[in-house]
Amino acid sequence: MSVFTTVTEADLQPFLKRYALGTLVELKGIAAGVTNTNYFVTTTHGRYVLTLFETLLADELDYYVKLMAHLAHHGIAVAAPIANFDDDYVDELNGKPTLLVNCLPGMVIENPNVNQCAEVGEMLAQMHQAARSYPGHMDNPRGPHWWTHTAAQVYGFMPPKAAQQLHDEVLYQAEWSRNELPRGVIHADLFRDNVLLNGDHVGGFIDFYYACNDTLLYDVAITLNDWCVTGDGDIDAERARAFLAAYQSVRPFTEAEKQSWPAMLRAGALRFWVSRLYDFHKPASGEMTFAKDPGHFQRVLLRHRERTDFWL
């Protein structure tokens, strides 16, 4: 973990008395997460995940937590938040906003196969459909305005050729409109490490703390750019076709989406190239965070610029 709030059994036992979850059997830290602290909590009633939020405040969690509850209510495989006896999802432990959710089956898969990619594509479309009735709204805080502003802060750290490539892509993305594309709730970070797979089936989508309202196709592009990527930044066409076919079996793309797909693939790569550049060159103070390779999404983006086969 990059940020860690210690929780002991003595801390947790009185906390659990505010829930109908039985008594504590085991508390175990989870060695994952960039900005949140996570524990497995086993009680006499089952196994749960406890999250302590290191940066988000309690009033900032409302959109995300109620979204998770909404999706679980509609049968989407997500970690359902658990309310305490005061009917609040968000509680407090050791001075931090805290959430308890059901522990989902499955594990993170590093090298997904075609069937697994198809399952993720289908569930993503079902999530988009189920979220249509979600009343909450949050504009994407990491959309075009964010990446334009953030890119300007890292040009000076980059080799001239790479800086020019980034600048050119920011300008390219500013030249086309998303106004005709379907919008709704998106996960915005559905990478492989945010999906648990139980064999070839989705055990659950996790980590909804970048979720927001934006273009649905953008969510599809972000997800494909991770699930169907190869080591050199290219896209595995077989996995991509399976992912997209499964998604469209639930929510077919509009003609406007089909026309926008090449640019949206590039937008999905740009967003994470910029965030990784910023994290690499301007890491947050006080966090021992492993900075992921910015060059990976630079390679993905450059491959998309050269691409003629977009699988639609």
C-alpha positions in Angstrom: 0.0 0.0 0.0 1.2 3.5 -0.6 -0.9 5.0 2.2 -1.7 2.9 5.3 -3.9 3.5 8.4 -3.3 0.7 10.9 -6.4 -1.1 12.2 -6.1 -3.6 15.0 -8.5 -6.2 16.2 -9.1 -4.0 19.3 -10.1 -1.1 17.0 -12.4 -3.2 14.9 -14.3 -5.1 17.6 -16.3 -2.1 18.9 -16.7 -0.8 15.3 -18.4 -4.1 14.2 -21.0 -3.7 17.0 -22.6 -1.1 14.8 -23.3 -3.7 12.2 -25.3 -7.0 12.0 -22.2 -8.9 10.9 -21.4 -11.1 13.9 -18.2 -11.1 15.8 -14.6 -10.8 14.5 -12.7 -13.9 13.5 -9.8 -12.5 11.5 -8.4 -9.2 10.3 -5.9 -9.2 7.4 -4.4 -6.3 5.5 -4.7 -6.3 1.7 -1.4 -5.4 -0.1 -3.1 -3.5 -2.9 -4.5 0.0 -3.5 -2.9 3.3 -4.3 -4.8 5.8 -2.2 -7.0 3.7 0.1 -6.3 1.2 3.0 -8.0 -2.2 2.6 -8.5 -5.1 5.0 -10.2 -8.5 4.7 -12.5 -8.9 7.7 -13.8 -12.3 8.5 -16.6 -12.6 11.0 -18.9 -15.3 12.2 -21.3 -14.3 9.4 -18.9 -14.2 6.5 -16.0 -12.4 4.8 -16.0 -8.7 4.0 -13.7 -5.9 2.7 -13.1 -2.9 4.9 -11.9 0.3 3.1 -10.5 3.3 4.9 -10.4 6.4 2.6 -7.1 8.3 2.8 -8.0 11.2 0.5 -11.7 11.3 -0.1 -13.9 12.9 2.6 -17.1 11.4 3.8 -19.3 13.8 1.9 -17.4 13.1 -1.3 -18.2 9.4 -1.1 -22.0 9.7 -1.6 -22.0 9.4 -5.4 -19.8 6.4 -5.5 -21.3 4.4 -2.6 -24.9 4.9 -3.6 -23.9 3.9 -7.2 -22.5 0.6 -5.9 -25.6 0.0 -4.0 -27.8 0.8 -7.0 -25.8 -1.5 -9.3 -25.9 -4.3 -6.8 -29.7 -3.8 -6.5 -29.9 -4.4 -10.2 -27.9 -7.6 -10.2 -24.6 -6.2 -11.4 -21.6 -8.1 -9.9 -20.2 -5.4 -7.7 -19.2 -5.2 -4.0 -22.5 -4.2 -2.3 -22.0 -1.6 0.5 -23.3 -2.7 3.9 -25.2 -0.2 6.1 -24.7 0.1 9.8 -27.6 0.2 12.3 -28.1 3.9 11.6 -28.6 3.0 7.9 -25.4 4.8 6.9 -23.1 3.1 4.4 -20.1 5.4 5.2 -18.9 5.1 8.8 -15.7 6.2 10.5 -12.8 4.3 12.0 -9.5 5.6 13.3 -10.4 9.1 12.0 -11.0 8.0 8.4 -14.2 7.6 6.4 -14.8 3.8 6.2 -16.9 1.4 4.1 -17.7 -2.3 4.5 -18.6 -4.3 1.4 -19.3 -7.9 0.7 -16.2 -9.9 -0.4 -16.6 -11.0 -4.0 -15.5 -14.4 -5.5 -12.6 -14.5 -7.9 -9.2 -13.1 -8.4 -7.3 -10.6 -10.6 -6.1 -12.1 -13.9 -3.0 -10.6 -15.5 -3.4 -12.4 -18.9 -7.0 -12.7 -19.8 -8.2 -15.0 -22.5 -10.8 -14.4 -25.2 -13.7 -15.7 -23.1 -12.8 -13.6 -20.1 -12.6 -10.5 -22.2 -16.1 -11.2 -23.6 -17.5 -11.7 -20.1 -16.1 -8.3 -19.1 -17.5 -6.6 -22.2 -21.0 -8.1 -21.5 -21.0 -7.0 -17.9 -19.7 -3.5 -18.7 -22.7 -3.1 -21.1 -25.1 -4.4 -18.4 -23.6 -2.0 -15.9 -24.2 0.9 -18.3 -27.8 -0.2 -18.8 -28.4 -0.7 -15.1 -27.0 2.8 -14.3 -29.4 4.6 -16.6 -31.9 4.9 -13.6 -29.2 6.1 -11.2 -30.2 9.6 -10.1 -26.8 10.8 -9.0 -24.6 12.9 -11.3 -20.9 13.8 -11.3 -19.1 15.4 -14.2 -15.9 13.6 -15.1 -13.1 15.4 -13.2 -10.5 13.9 -15.5 -11.9 14.8 -18.9 -10.5 17.0 -21.7 -10.2 20.1 -19.5 -8.2 18.1 -17.0 -5.8 16.4 -19.4 -5.2 19.7 -21.3 -4.3 21.4 -18.0 -2.3 18.5 -16.6 -0.3 17.9 -19.9 0.9 21.5 -19.8 2.5 20.7 -16.4 4.6 17.8 -17.7 5.8 18.9 -21.2 8.9 20.4 -19.6 9.9 17.0 -18.2 9.6 15.1 -21.5 11.9 14.6 -24.4 11.0 17.0 -27.2 9.6 14.3 -29.6 7.3 12.8 -26.9 6.2 16.3 -25.7 5.2 17.1 -29.3 3.3 13.9 -29.6 1.4 14.6 -26.5 0.7 18.2 -27.5 -0.5 17.1 -30.9 -2.9 14.6 -29.4 -4.4 17.1 -26.9 -5.1 19.4 -29.9 -6.5 16.5 -31.9 -8.9 15.6 -29.1 -10.1 19.2 -28.8 -11.2 19.3 -32.5 -14.0 16.8 -32.3 -17.3 16.8 -30.4 -18.8 14.1 -28.3 -22.2 15.8 -28.1 -24.0 13.2 -30.2 -22.7 10.2 -28.3 -24.8 8.4 -25.6 -23.8 9.4 -22.1 -24.3 7.9 -18.6 -22.5 6.5 -15.6 -19.1 5.1 -16.4 -16.6 3.2 -14.3 -13.7 5.1 -15.9 -11.0 2.8 -14.5 -12.0 -0.8 -15.4 -8.5 -2.2 -15.7 -7.7 -5.8 -15.1 -6.9 -5.1 -11.4 -10.4 -3.7 -10.9 -12.2 -6.9 -12.0 -12.3 -10.2 -10.1 -12.7 -13.3 -12.3 -14.1 -16.5 -11.1 -12.9 -18.8 -13.8 -14.2 -17.3 -17.1 -17.0 -15.5 -15.3 -17.0 -12.0 -13.7 -17.0 -12.3 -9.9 -17.2 -8.6 -9.6 -16.2 -5.1 -10.6 -14.4 -3.2 -7.9 -13.0 0.3 -7.1 -15.6 2.7 -8.3 -13.9 5.8 -7.0 -13.2 7.2 -10.5 -16.8 6.6 -11.6 -18.6 9.6 -13.1 -21.0 10.7 -15.8 -19.4 10.8 -19.3 -19.6 9.3 -22.7 -20.3 5.5 -22.5 -18.0 4.8 -25.5 -15.1 6.4 -23.5 -15.6 3.7 -20.8 -15.5 1.0 -23.5 -12.3 2.4 -24.9 -10.6 2.7 -21.5 -11.5 -0.9 -20.7 -10.4 -2.3 -24.1 -7.1 -0.5 -24.0 -6.2 -2.5 -20.9 -8.0 -5.9 -21.3 -7.0 -6.4 -25.0 -3.5 -4.9 -25.0 -0.3 -6.7 -25.8 3.1 -6.2 -24.3 4.2 -3.8 -27.0 1.2 -1.6 -26.7 -0.7 -3.1 -29.7 -4.2 -4.5 -29.4 -4.9 -8.3 -29.7 -7.6 -8.3 -32.4 -9.2 -11.6 -31.3 -9.7 -10.4 -27.7 -10.9 -7.0 -28.9 -13.5 -8.5 -31.3 -14.8 -10.8 -28.5 -15.0 -7.9 -26.0 -16.8 -5.6 -28.4 -19.2 -8.3 -29.7 -20.2 -9.2 -26.2 -20.7 -5.6 -25.2 -22.9 -4.9 -28.3 -25.0 -8.0 -27.6 -26.4 -5.9 -24.7 -26.0 -2.3 -26.0 -25.4 -2.0 -29.7 -23.3 1.1 -30.7 -25.0 3.9 -32.5 -23.7 5.1 -35.9 -22.3 8.1 -34.2 -20.3 5.9 -31.8 -19.0 3.8 -34.7 -17.7 6.9 -36.4 -16.1 8.2 -33.2 -14.5 4.9 -32.1 -11.0 5.5 -33.5 -10.8 8.9 -31.8 -12.2 7.5 -28.6 -9.6 4.8 -28.4 -7.0 7.5 -28.6 -8.8 9.5 -25.9 -8.8 6.5 -23.6 -5.0 6.1 -24.1 -4.3 9.8 -23.7 -6.1 10.1 -20.4 -3.9 7.4 -18.8 -0.7 8.6 -20.5 -1.2 12.0 -19.0 -2.1 10.7 -15.5 1.0 8.4 -15.4 3.2 11.2 -16.7 2.0 13.4 -13.9 2.4 10.7 -11.2 5.9 9.9 -12.5 7.2 13.5 -12.7 5.2 15.1 -9.9 4.5 12.4 -7.3 2.3 13.5 -4.3 4.4 14.2 -1.2 4.1 11.7 1.6 3.1 8.8 -0.5 5.4 5.9 -1.4 3.6 5.1 -4.6 5.0 2.9 -7.3 4.7 5.0 -10.4 3.5 3.0 -13.4 5.3 3.4 -16.7 4.0 6.4 -18.7 5.5 5.0 -21.9 3.0 2.1 -22.0 0.1 4.3 -22.9 2.3 6.4 -25.1 2.9 3.2 -27.1 -0.8 2.3 -27.1 -1.7 5.8 -28.4 0.9 5.7 -31.1 -0.4 2.3 -32.2 -3.9 3.7 -32.4 -2.8 6.5 -34.6 -1.4 4.0 -37.1 -4.3 1.7 -36.9 -6.6 0.9 -39.8 -8.4 -2.1 -38.3 -10.8 -1.0 -35.5 -12.8 -4.3 -35.2 -16.3 -2.6 -35.7 
